[in-house]
Amino acid sequence: MTGRQIVMQRLGRAVARSTTADLQRAAQFLEWAAQVRRGCSQQRAASRQAQYRRNVEQAEQRAWDRRFD
């Protein structure tokens, strides 16, 4: 069995013992966790783009700074 399958079995057993309020809180938590991951991914992507732009600008500047005889 994979780790995910084991966790899904545990989750199934926990759902059977849970109240509606417990399930609602769990669903809200999982939705919140997904938003956090999505935000982190977007922040990393934006950071990578900014770093790429800085690197390109620096490379262009260095190209213009070269002296030829």
C-alpha positions in Angstrom: 0.0 0.0 0.0 1.2 3.5 -0.7 1.3 6.2 1.9 -1.6 8.0 0.3 -3.8 4.8 0.5 -2.9 4.4 4.2 -3.9 8.0 4.9 -7.1 7.7 2.9 -8.0 4.6 5.0 -7.3 6.5 8.2 -9.4 9.4 6.9 -12.3 7.1 6.1 -12.3 5.6 9.6 -12.1 9.1 11.1 -15.0 10.3 8.9 -17.2 7.5 10.1 -16.6 8.6 13.8 -16.9 12.4 13.1 -19.7 14.8 13.6 -20.9 17.2 10.9 -19.1 20.1 12.6 -15.8 18.1 12.7 -16.2 17.4 9.0 -16.9 21.1 8.2 -13.8 22.2 10.1 -11.7 19.6 8.4 -13.0 20.7 5.0 -12.3 24.3 5.8 -8.8 23.5 6.9 -8.0 21.5 3.7 -9.3 24.4 1.6 -7.2 26.8 3.5 -4.1 24.5 3.1 -4.7 24.4 -0.7 -4.9 28.2 -0.8 -1.6 28.5 1.1 0.1 26.1 -1.3 -1.3 28.0 -4.3 0.0 31.3 -2.9 3.4 29.9 -2.2 3.6 28.6 -5.7 2.6 32.0 -7.1 5.1 33.8 -4.9 7.9 31.4 -6.0 7.0 31.9 -9.7 7.0 35.7 -9.3 10.3 35.6 -7.5 11.8 33.4 -10.3 10.6 35.8 -12.9 12.0 38.8 -11.1 15.4 37.0 -10.7 15.4 36.1 -14.4 14.7 39.7 -15.4 17.5 40.9 -13.1 19.9 38.4 -14.6 19.0 39.4 -18.1 19.4 43.1 -17.3 22.8 42.4 -15.7 24.0 40.3 -18.7 22.9 43.1 -21.1 24.7 45.7 -19.0 27.9 43.5 -19.0 27.7 43.1 -22.7 27.6 46.9 -23.2 30.5 47.4 -20.7 32.9 45.2 -22.6 35.8 47.1 -24.2 37.1 46.2 -27.6 40.4 47.2 -29.0 
